[in-house]
Amino acid sequence: MSATARTKRGQSHVVGVALLCCVAVLSMAVVAASVGGVVGETAANADATRVADALDGGFGPTVGTGHATRRVPFSTGRLHTDPRDVRVLDANGTVRHYRTSAVVFDAEGRSVTSIAGASVVRTQGWARVARPVRATAVPDALVLDLVISNGDIDLSGRGGGATLWTNTTVTREAFDAGTYQLAVETRNANAFARYYERDGVVGTVVGEQDIDGDGLASVVIAYPPAARAYVVVRNVEVAV
């Protein structure tokens, strides 16, 4: 073999090794990016789950009365309140109007919203009702259990989460016999509609209505006629 041939062969070998090294580096980069994406998504999902559990404890229908602190753990994201309206309706219109603050957590395309005792989880554009507004209907009575939050919070950060201070009081209101509906302002009316299609769920979504013309519609949930109706209101004052 001539010296020229040996040189070309040596050069080809070097080029081949260099190409293999480049391919290996690129493959490792792709794997690292994929692993990083999975880890990030897993962390975001874990944050949403932890926040949902914390908000359930602080703003759910079983929250106890009196003063309490609630730790809301999250690594990244924003925890804030949004003003909303909740109304109890009868055949003639609104019989009770409550101003409330939805407690909302947003991070990485995910969100958790606690509103009126309901919990809505949104992931990458898909929302589901994790817990509905609690309602009990028997042949002679209807009981609605509402959580009305009041306060203004807006926290963003990394790693620290937040500690919320709450003070809860409970009142009960009685209503005459009739057919009642609940209207809850929400940006996830479709999630409520899907939830109330399930068998055994008390209530039926009968539509959406922008009652006060503010551009945010309320999902309207109808309940069976009742000889007596009660609304248990858990008023939760929240601060940081």
ZIPE-V243483 format. One record per backbone hydrogen bond with DSSP energy under -1.0 kcal/mol. NH is the residue of the N-H (numbers start at 1). CO is the residue of the C=O. Records with the same first field share a line. If there is no record, write none. Layout:
NH=CO + CO
This chain:
6=2
7=3
8=4
9=5
10=6
11=7
12=8
13=9
14=10
15=11
16=12
17=13
18=14
19=15
20=16
21=17
22=18
23=19
24=20
25=21
26=22
27=23
28=24
29=25
30=26
31=27
32=28
33=29
34=30
35=31
36=32
37=33
38=34
39=35
40=36
41=37
42=38
43=39
44=40
45=41
46=42
47=43
48=44
49=45
50=46
51=47
52=48
53=49
54=50
55=51
56=52
57=53
58=54
59=55
60=56
63=60
66=168
68=166
70=164
72=162
78=106
79=155
80=104
81=153
82=102
84=100
86=98
87=183
88=96
89=181
90=93
93=90
95=88
96=88
98=86
100=84
101=149
102=82
103=114
104=80
105=112
106=78
107=110
110=107
111=122
112=105
113=120
114=103
115=118
118=115
119=131
120=113
121=128
122=111
123=126
124=109
126=123
128=121
130=119
131=119
136=143
138=141
141=138
142=228
143=136
144=230
145=134
146=232
148=234
150=236
155=79
157=77
159=75
162=72
164=70
165=239
166=68
167=237
168=66
169=235
171=233
173=231
175=229
178=226
181=89
182=221
183=87
184=219
185=85
186=217
192=188
193=189
194=190
195=191
196=192
197=194
198=195
201=198
204=222
206=220
209=218
211=209
218=209
219=184
220=207
221=182
222=204
223=180
226=178
229=175
230=142
231=173
232=144
233=171
234=146
235=169
236=148
237=167
238=150
239=165
